[in-house]
Amino acid sequence: MKRAIALVVSGAAVLALAGAALSTREDVWKQLRRPLHIPHISSGSPCPTSRPDPKGDLSRFGFPQPFAGTAWGKGPAYPLFYERKSTDERPTLRYWYREAPSSFSTWGAQKVIWIVSGRYAGPLLVRGRQLDGPYRVRFDGGRVPPLGIRMQAGRPWHGYRQRGSYTRLPAPGCYACQLDGRGFSRLIVFEAKVLANG
């Protein structure tokens, strides 16, 4: 009888610890889900795109060629728009519709790799919105894609961490992704254009 009671108590303790760990993880994301501070601009206004990080391009993290492109924004996280031969002087995401799988049918998509400097090992929440229109940025798969992506805390690998994703947009325009981490909240403002051969 005592053994049975001990097993019940032990099992309850394990469940309580698991629940506490889950609650703690959710608390982290709740804390990072700050209000969006993305400005609105009039339709047709110039898009106030982010500038390159003066500290250098992505090669400083040991990110391999030919992907070591411009590090847009102030960091510690940067988007790598998936175009190897891009010569854009402004951050530009060119996305497509028709080449995407059927689950992408009503939302355009383009691959974006998020690169996080090894100086920051904490969690990162990425969300976004259009500056010159009403749309939210969505991510990854599904007919109604998620409104954000989470990058778990972790140790860097070769000087950086990375997470592949799809950025999902319903229309071209001027957009921003808000990057929320421990102790910072930054914007990456970019132009979105539909690929001519999409």
Residue, then its C-alpha position, 0 to 999 in steps of 0.5 A: m500500500k505504501r509503495a502504491i502511494a509512493l508511486v502515485v505521489s512520484g507520478a504526480a510530482v513528475l506531472a507537476l514538473a512537466g506542467a511547470a516546464l511547459s508553463t515556463r516555456e509558454d511564459v517566455w513566448k508570452q513575454l516576447r509577444r510585445p505590441l507591434h511597433i511597425p509604423h503605417i505609411s500611405s500607399g505609394s510612399p517610399c518604403p523606408t527599408s532597413r540599412p545594412d549593418p555597419k558591422g559587416d555582412l553575414s560572412r563575419f559569422g562564418f556563414p558560407q559563400p555564396f550565401a554570405g550576403t548583406a546583413w540587413g538591420k542592427g542584429p542580432a538576427y538577420p533575414l537571408f532572402y533566398e536569392r543567391k544572385s541578388t544585387d539589390e541595394r535594398p532588402t527585397l523579398r521576391y515571392w511566388y504563387r504558382e510554383a508553390p505547393s497547393s497548400f500555398s495557393t492563396w498566399g505567396a511564399q518565399k524561403v527566408i533563412w533567419i540567422v542569429s549571431g552567436r552573441y545572442a543565445g536566447p529565444l527569438l519571436v518573429r512577426g510582421r505587418q505591412l506598412d502601406g496596407p492592411y496585411r499581416v506577414r505569415f510564415d511557413g505552411g498551411r492554408v492559413p499560415p501562422l502569424g509568427i515563428r519561434m526560434q528556441a534558445g540554443r547554443p550557436w553552431h560555428g558562430y551563428r544559429q539559423r532557422g529556415s522558414y517561408t515568409r507568406l504574403p498576400a500582396p506586394g508592398c512595404y513590410a516589416c518583420q519585428l524581432d523580439g528577443r530578451g532585451f531587444s525589439r527590432l524591425i527589418v523593413f523590406e520591399a516585397k515583389v512578385l516574381a515575374n516568372g512565379 
